[in-house]
Amino acid sequence: MSKHSTGGEQPTGRLQHTGARAPFIARPLVAIALIVILIAAVITAWTKLGHHIDDTATDEAASCVEGKATVPIVADPAIAPGLQRIAQNYNKTSPIVRDHCVTIQVRPADARATLEGLTARKWDATSFGAFPGAWVPESSVWSAALQTERAQALQGPPESLVSSPVRLAVEPELAKAANGRIGWSDLPDLTLANSLSAYGQRSWGSLRMAMPNGPQSDATALAAQGVASAAADKKDPLTLAEVNRSSVRSAVEQLMSAPPRIGDGSTEAAVEAIAAAGDPADAKVRAVPVTEQRLFSLTKSDERPRVTAVAPTGSTPVADYPVIKLSGDQVPAQVGDAIAEFFTFVRKPPQMNILTGMGFRGAGHLPAATATVKFGDVTDSLPAPEPAAAVAISKLVLPAAAP
C-alpha cells in the first residue's frame, strides 16, 4: 500500500513541478512572437508605402508624359506686374495640360514692337523673345491693327480682361474754371487761340493739350476716337465711312494741329509738367489724355491734387486690355489650352482683386479714392470702332498703332 501510495504521489509531484516552471518558459516565447509580428507588420507597411509612392510617381509621370511646357504671354507694361503675380499663383497649382506640366511666363512688351513681330514674315525670337501664346495690350487699338494686317494671327475675337476710362489730366485752376463744361466735342476748338476765354481765362490762350504718341500712348488714340465719335454724333461703333467724312477728319486733324511736346514726349512727362507748373497762365501744357489707371499710378502718393482728373462730357473712351489669343504653327495645342485655362483662373475673384487693386476696373475691389483719382462711375462707354475705322484714326494720331 505504501509503495502504491508512493508511486501515486510521484506523478502528482512532477505535475506540480512542471506547472510551476510553465510561466518561465512562456514569457520569452510570447515576447519573441510579438517581435516577429511587429517586424512583419513594419515590413508590410513599408512595402505598401513604397508601392504607394511608386504608384503616385507613376501616375504623375503618366499625367505629364509629354514633359514640361513654358507658355509665354506678353502684356502691356502697366498690367504685366499684376499678371506676373497671378501667373505665380497659377503655377503653384502644378497645372497639367494635355499631358504637359505647364508654366505660365508673363513678360512686359512694347505694343508697337509686338505688332511688328506678329505682322513680320517670321517672328524674330532674338529681338522679341519667345513667341507668345497670347498678347494683352492696353487697348483694342492694337487688336484692330493686328486684325486689319493679319487676321489669321488671331485665335477668335479678343475679350476684354479689365478696363480703364480715359480722362484728361488738367491744370487744377483751369479745371475749376471749366467746371465740368469740357466735352470731347469741344477739344478741337480748344486748340485755337484765345479759346480758353470761354472759361473766363482770356489771357491764357488755348488749351495746350499734349497728345503723346510714343510707347503706352493709347489714351491719345482713344481720345481721338472720342472726338471722332462726337463729331459724327454717333453712339454705335464708328465705321470707316464715318471716319472718312470731312467733318470727322477735320475735327481729328484740328485736335492734332499743334500739340505741345514736353520732355521725352511721354504721358508721364506731360502729367508731371502740368503738376509742376508755377503760373498756369504761362504753362507750356495744360492738359493731356491719360487712362485713369495710369493717372492713379502716377499720383497715388500725392496728399493734395497737383492735377485734376476731368471726365469730358459725351461717350467715354475706354482702354479695354483685350486678351488676344494667338494662333499658328508656333502655338501648339497645349499652349492654346493652357492660355484658356490661365485666363479662366485670372478671372476668378481672388486674382481679379490683384488687378483692380492696381487701379484697373473689373470684377474686384477698386482702391480707395485718392486726392486726384476718385474712380467715378462710367455710365456711357464709347464702343470700340470697327477695326478699319480704328486704324484710320490711328494713322492720324498714333502712327505706331497703325500697320
C-alpha positions as CSV (number, residue, x, y, z in Angstrom):
1,M,0.0,0.0,0.0
2,S,2.8,2.3,0.9
3,K,4.5,1.7,-2.4
4,H,1.3,2.2,-4.2
5,S,0.8,5.4,-2.4
6,T,4.4,6.5,-3.1
7,G,4.0,5.6,-6.7
8,G,0.8,7.5,-6.9
9,E,2.3,10.6,-5.4
10,Q,5.3,10.9,-7.7
11,P,3.3,11.8,-10.8
12,T,1.5,14.5,-8.8
13,G,4.8,15.9,-7.7
14,R,6.0,16.1,-11.3
15,L,2.8,17.8,-12.5
16,Q,3.2,20.4,-9.8
17,H,6.8,20.9,-10.7
18,T,6.0,21.3,-14.4
19,G,3.2,23.7,-13.6
20,A,5.5,25.9,-11.6
21,R,8.0,26.3,-14.5
22,A,5.5,26.9,-17.3
23,P,5.3,30.8,-17.0
24,F,9.1,31.0,-17.0
25,I,9.1,29.2,-20.4
26,A,6.0,31.0,-21.9
27,R,7.0,34.7,-21.4
28,P,10.1,34.6,-23.7
29,L,8.1,32.7,-26.4
30,V,5.3,35.3,-26.3
31,A,7.8,38.2,-26.5
32,I,9.5,36.6,-29.4
33,A,6.2,36.0,-31.2
34,L,5.2,39.7,-30.6
35,I,8.5,40.9,-32.0
36,V,8.1,38.7,-35.1
37,I,4.6,40.0,-35.6
38,L,5.7,43.6,-35.2
39,I,8.6,43.2,-37.7
40,A,6.2,41.6,-40.1
41,A,3.8,44.5,-39.7
42,V,6.5,47.1,-40.3
43,I,7.7,45.3,-43.4
44,T,4.2,45.1,-44.7
45,A,3.5,48.8,-44.0
46,W,6.8,49.8,-45.5
47,T,6.2,47.7,-48.6
48,K,2.7,49.2,-49.0
49,L,4.1,52.7,-48.6
50,G,6.8,52.0,-51.2
51,H,4.1,50.8,-53.6
52,H,2.0,53.9,-52.9
53,I,5.0,56.2,-53.6
54,D,5.8,54.2,-56.8
55,D,2.2,54.3,-57.9
56,T,1.9,58.1,-57.2
57,A,5.1,58.8,-59.1
58,T,3.9,56.6,-61.9
59,D,0.6,58.4,-62.0
60,E,2.3,61.8,-62.1
61,A,4.7,60.7,-64.8
62,A,1.8,59.2,-66.7
63,S,-0.1,62.6,-66.4
64,C,3.0,64.5,-67.5
65,V,4.3,62.1,-70.1
66,E,4.9,64.9,-72.7
67,G,7.2,66.7,-70.3
68,K,7.3,70.4,-69.3
69,A,6.0,73.3,-71.4
70,T,6.6,77.0,-70.9
71,V,3.7,79.2,-72.0
72,P,4.8,82.8,-72.8
73,I,2.4,85.7,-72.6
74,V,3.2,89.3,-73.5
75,A,1.4,92.2,-71.8
76,D,1.3,96.0,-71.6
77,P,3.9,97.2,-69.0
78,A,1.1,98.7,-66.8
79,I,-0.7,95.4,-66.3
80,A,2.2,92.9,-66.7
81,P,3.3,93.1,-63.0
82,G,-0.3,92.1,-61.9
83,L,-0.4,89.2,-64.4
84,Q,3.0,88.0,-63.3
85,R,1.7,87.7,-59.7
86,I,-1.3,85.8,-60.9
87,A,0.9,83.6,-63.0
88,Q,2.9,82.7,-59.9
89,N,-0.3,81.7,-58.1
90,Y,-1.4,79.6,-61.1
91,N,1.9,77.9,-61.4
92,K,1.7,76.9,-57.7
93,T,-1.3,74.7,-58.6
94,S,1.0,72.5,-60.7
95,P,-1.2,72.6,-63.8
96,I,-1.1,69.8,-66.3
97,V,-2.5,70.4,-69.8
98,R,-2.6,67.8,-72.5
99,D,-0.1,65.7,-70.5
100,H,2.3,68.7,-70.2
101,C,3.4,70.2,-66.9
102,V,2.9,73.9,-67.9
103,T,4.4,77.1,-66.6
104,I,3.0,80.4,-67.4
105,Q,5.5,83.2,-68.0
106,V,4.3,86.8,-68.4
107,R,6.7,89.5,-69.7
108,P,6.1,93.2,-70.4
109,A,6.4,94.2,-74.0
110,D,6.1,97.4,-76.1
111,A,2.9,97.2,-78.2
112,R,4.5,98.5,-81.3
113,A,7.3,96.0,-81.2
114,T,4.9,93.2,-80.6
115,L,2.8,94.3,-83.6
116,E,5.9,94.5,-85.8
117,G,6.9,91.0,-84.7
118,L,3.4,89.5,-85.3
119,T,3.0,91.1,-88.7
120,A,6.5,90.3,-90.0
121,R,7.1,87.4,-92.3
122,K,8.8,85.5,-89.5
123,W,8.8,86.1,-85.7
124,D,12.3,87.2,-84.6
125,A,12.8,85.5,-81.2
126,T,16.2,87.2,-80.8
127,S,14.6,90.6,-80.9
128,F,11.2,89.9,-79.4
129,G,11.6,86.9,-77.2
130,A,9.8,83.6,-77.3
131,F,6.7,83.6,-79.5
132,P,3.7,84.4,-77.2
133,G,0.5,82.3,-76.9
134,A,-1.4,85.5,-76.0
135,W,-1.0,89.3,-76.0
136,V,-2.7,91.7,-73.6
137,P,-2.1,95.3,-75.0
138,E,-3.5,98.4,-73.4
139,S,-6.5,98.7,-75.8
140,S,-8.2,97.4,-78.8
141,V,-6.3,99.9,-80.9
142,W,-3.7,97.1,-81.2
143,S,-6.1,94.2,-81.8
144,A,-7.7,96.3,-84.6
145,A,-4.3,96.9,-86.2
146,L,-3.4,93.2,-86.0
147,Q,-6.8,92.1,-87.3
148,T,-6.5,94.5,-90.2
149,E,-3.0,93.5,-91.1
150,R,-3.0,89.8,-90.3
151,A,-6.4,88.4,-89.2
152,Q,-5.1,84.8,-89.3
153,A,-2.9,85.5,-86.4
154,L,-5.9,85.8,-84.0
155,Q,-7.5,82.8,-82.5
156,G,-11.0,84.1,-82.2
157,P,-12.2,87.5,-81.1
158,P,-10.4,89.2,-78.3
159,E,-12.1,89.6,-74.9
160,S,-11.6,92.5,-72.5
161,L,-9.9,91.5,-69.3
162,V,-10.1,94.8,-67.3
163,S,-10.7,98.4,-68.3
164,S,-9.7,101.9,-67.6
165,P,-11.6,105.0,-68.8
166,V,-9.7,107.8,-70.5
167,R,-9.6,111.1,-68.5
168,L,-7.9,114.4,-69.1
169,A,-5.2,115.4,-66.6
170,V,-5.9,119.1,-66.4
171,E,-4.2,122.1,-64.6
172,P,-6.3,122.5,-61.4
173,E,-7.2,126.2,-61.8
174,L,-8.4,125.6,-65.4
175,A,-10.4,122.6,-64.3
176,K,-12.1,124.7,-61.7
177,A,-12.9,127.4,-64.2
178,A,-14.3,125.0,-66.7
179,N,-16.5,123.4,-64.0
180,G,-17.4,120.3,-66.0
181,R,-18.1,122.2,-69.2
182,I,-15.4,120.4,-71.3
183,G,-16.7,117.8,-73.7
184,W,-15.0,115.6,-76.3
185,S,-16.7,117.6,-79.0
186,D,-15.1,120.8,-77.6
187,L,-11.4,119.7,-77.7
188,P,-10.7,120.5,-81.4
189,D,-11.8,124.2,-80.9
190,L,-9.9,124.5,-77.7
191,T,-6.7,124.2,-79.7
192,L,-7.5,127.6,-81.2
193,A,-6.0,130.9,-80.0
194,N,-7.9,132.5,-77.1
195,S,-10.3,129.6,-76.9
196,L,-10.0,129.5,-73.1
197,S,-11.8,132.8,-72.8
198,A,-15.0,130.7,-72.9
199,Y,-14.0,129.6,-69.4
200,G,-13.0,133.1,-68.1
201,Q,-9.3,132.8,-68.9
202,R,-8.9,135.4,-71.5
203,S,-5.1,135.7,-71.2
204,W,-4.3,132.0,-71.2
205,G,-4.7,131.4,-74.9
206,S,-5.5,127.8,-75.9
207,L,-5.8,124.5,-74.0
208,R,-2.3,123.4,-75.0
209,M,-3.2,119.8,-74.7
210,A,-0.3,117.3,-75.2
211,M,-1.0,114.3,-77.5
212,P,1.8,111.8,-76.8
213,N,2.4,109.2,-79.5
214,G,5.3,107.2,-78.0
215,P,5.1,103.9,-76.1
216,Q,2.0,103.4,-73.9
217,S,0.1,106.3,-75.5
218,D,-3.2,104.5,-76.3
219,A,-5.0,107.3,-74.4
220,T,-4.1,109.6,-77.3
221,A,-5.7,107.4,-79.9
222,L,-8.7,106.7,-77.7
223,A,-9.2,110.4,-77.0
224,A,-9.2,111.0,-80.8
225,Q,-11.8,108.2,-81.1
226,G,-14.0,110.2,-78.6
227,V,-13.6,113.3,-80.6
228,A,-14.4,111.5,-83.9
229,S,-17.5,109.9,-82.4
230,A,-18.7,113.2,-81.1
231,A,-18.1,114.8,-84.5
232,A,-20.0,112.0,-86.2
233,D,-22.7,112.3,-83.5
234,K,-22.6,108.5,-83.2
235,K,-23.3,106.2,-80.3
236,D,-22.7,103.0,-82.2
237,P,-19.2,101.8,-83.2
238,L,-17.7,104.1,-85.7
239,T,-17.3,102.8,-89.3
240,L,-14.6,103.6,-91.8
241,A,-17.0,105.6,-93.9
242,E,-17.9,107.8,-90.9
243,V,-14.3,108.4,-90.0
244,N,-13.6,109.4,-93.6
245,R,-16.3,112.1,-93.5
246,S,-14.7,115.6,-94.0
247,S,-16.3,116.9,-90.7
248,V,-14.9,114.0,-88.7
249,R,-11.4,114.0,-90.2
250,S,-11.3,117.8,-89.8
251,A,-12.1,117.5,-86.1
252,V,-9.3,114.9,-85.5
253,E,-6.8,116.9,-87.6
254,Q,-7.6,120.1,-85.7
255,L,-7.1,118.2,-82.5
256,M,-3.6,117.2,-83.7
257,S,-2.8,120.6,-85.3
258,A,-0.1,121.8,-82.8
259,P,0.1,119.7,-79.6
260,P,2.9,120.7,-77.3
261,R,5.7,118.2,-76.8
262,I,7.1,118.0,-73.3
263,G,10.3,116.3,-72.2
264,D,10.5,112.9,-73.8
265,G,7.0,113.3,-75.2
266,S,5.5,110.7,-72.9
267,T,2.3,110.9,-70.9
268,E,4.2,110.8,-67.7
269,A,6.3,113.8,-68.7
270,A,3.1,115.8,-69.6
271,V,1.4,115.0,-66.3
272,E,4.5,116.0,-64.3
273,A,4.8,119.2,-66.3
274,I,1.2,120.1,-65.5
275,A,1.7,119.3,-61.8
276,A,4.9,121.3,-61.6
277,A,3.7,124.4,-63.4
278,G,4.2,127.5,-61.3
279,D,2.0,130.0,-63.1
280,P,-0.8,128.3,-65.1
281,A,-1.1,131.3,-67.4
282,D,2.4,130.6,-68.7
283,A,2.2,126.8,-68.6
284,K,3.6,125.0,-71.7
285,V,1.0,122.3,-71.3
286,R,-2.4,122.4,-69.5
287,A,-3.9,119.0,-70.3
288,V,-3.2,115.5,-71.5
289,P,-5.4,112.5,-72.2
290,V,-4.5,109.6,-69.8
291,T,-6.1,106.4,-68.6
292,E,-7.5,106.5,-65.1
293,Q,-5.2,103.7,-64.1
294,R,-2.1,105.4,-65.3
295,L,-3.1,108.7,-63.6
296,F,-3.8,106.7,-60.4
297,S,-0.3,105.1,-60.6
298,L,1.4,108.5,-61.1
299,T,-0.4,110.4,-58.4
300,K,-1.5,107.9,-55.7
301,S,1.1,109.2,-53.2
302,D,0.0,112.9,-53.6
303,E,-1.5,114.3,-50.5
304,R,-3.1,117.2,-52.5
305,P,-4.2,117.2,-56.1
306,R,-1.4,118.7,-58.3
307,V,-3.5,117.9,-61.4
308,T,-7.3,117.4,-61.7
309,A,-8.8,114.4,-63.4
310,V,-11.5,115.6,-65.8
311,A,-14.1,113.4,-67.4
312,P,-15.2,115.2,-70.6
313,T,-18.9,115.1,-71.4
314,G,-20.0,112.6,-74.0
315,S,-19.3,108.9,-74.5
316,T,-16.2,107.9,-72.6
317,P,-13.4,106.2,-74.5
318,V,-12.1,103.1,-72.6
319,A,-8.8,101.2,-72.6
320,D,-10.1,97.6,-72.6
321,Y,-7.0,95.5,-72.2
322,P,-8.1,92.8,-74.7
323,V,-6.8,89.2,-74.4
324,I,-5.6,88.4,-77.9
325,K,-5.1,84.7,-78.2
326,L,-2.7,83.9,-81.0
327,S,-2.7,81.1,-83.5
328,G,-0.3,79.4,-85.9
329,D,2.3,76.8,-86.0
330,Q,4.2,78.4,-83.1
331,V,1.2,77.9,-80.8
332,P,0.8,74.2,-80.2
333,A,-2.4,72.7,-78.8
334,Q,-1.2,72.5,-75.2
335,V,-0.2,76.2,-75.3
336,G,-3.6,77.3,-76.6
337,D,-5.4,75.2,-74.0
338,A,-3.1,76.5,-71.2
339,I,-3.8,80.1,-72.3
340,A,-7.5,79.4,-72.0
341,E,-7.2,77.8,-68.6
342,F,-4.9,80.5,-67.3
343,F,-7.3,83.4,-68.2
344,T,-10.2,81.5,-66.7
345,F,-8.0,81.4,-63.5
346,V,-7.3,85.1,-63.9
347,R,-11.0,86.0,-63.9
348,K,-11.6,84.4,-60.5
349,P,-12.3,87.0,-57.8
350,P,-9.1,86.5,-55.7
351,Q,-7.0,87.0,-58.8
352,M,-9.0,89.9,-60.2
353,N,-8.6,91.7,-56.9
354,I,-4.9,91.9,-57.7
355,L,-5.6,93.8,-60.9
356,T,-8.4,96.0,-59.6
357,G,-6.2,96.8,-56.6
358,M,-3.8,98.4,-59.1
359,G,-6.5,100.7,-60.4
360,F,-7.9,98.7,-63.2
361,R,-11.7,98.3,-63.4
362,G,-13.1,94.8,-63.3
363,A,-14.8,92.2,-61.1
364,G,-12.9,93.2,-58.0
365,H,-12.5,96.0,-55.4
366,L,-11.1,99.3,-56.6
367,P,-8.6,101.2,-54.4
368,A,-9.8,104.0,-52.2
369,A,-10.2,107.4,-53.9
370,T,-7.0,109.5,-53.9
371,A,-6.5,113.2,-53.9
372,T,-6.5,113.1,-57.7
373,V,-8.5,110.0,-58.8
374,K,-12.0,109.5,-57.5
375,F,-13.0,106.4,-59.6
376,G,-16.3,107.9,-60.5
377,D,-18.9,105.9,-62.4
378,V,-18.7,105.5,-66.2
379,T,-22.3,105.4,-67.4
380,D,-21.7,105.9,-71.1
381,S,-18.8,104.0,-72.5
382,L,-17.7,104.6,-76.1
383,P,-17.9,101.3,-78.1
384,A,-14.7,100.4,-79.9
385,P,-14.8,101.5,-83.6
386,E,-14.8,98.9,-86.3
387,P,-11.2,97.7,-86.8
388,A,-10.7,99.6,-90.1
389,A,-12.1,102.8,-88.5
390,A,-9.8,102.5,-85.5
391,V,-6.8,102.0,-87.8
392,A,-7.8,105.1,-89.8
393,I,-7.8,107.2,-86.7
394,S,-4.5,105.8,-85.5
395,K,-2.9,106.8,-88.8
396,L,-3.8,110.4,-88.0
397,V,-2.8,110.5,-84.3
398,L,-0.8,107.4,-83.3
399,P,1.2,106.1,-86.3
400,A,2.8,103.4,-84.1
401,A,-0.6,101.7,-83.7
402,A,-1.3,101.6,-87.5
403,P,0.1,98.8,-89.5
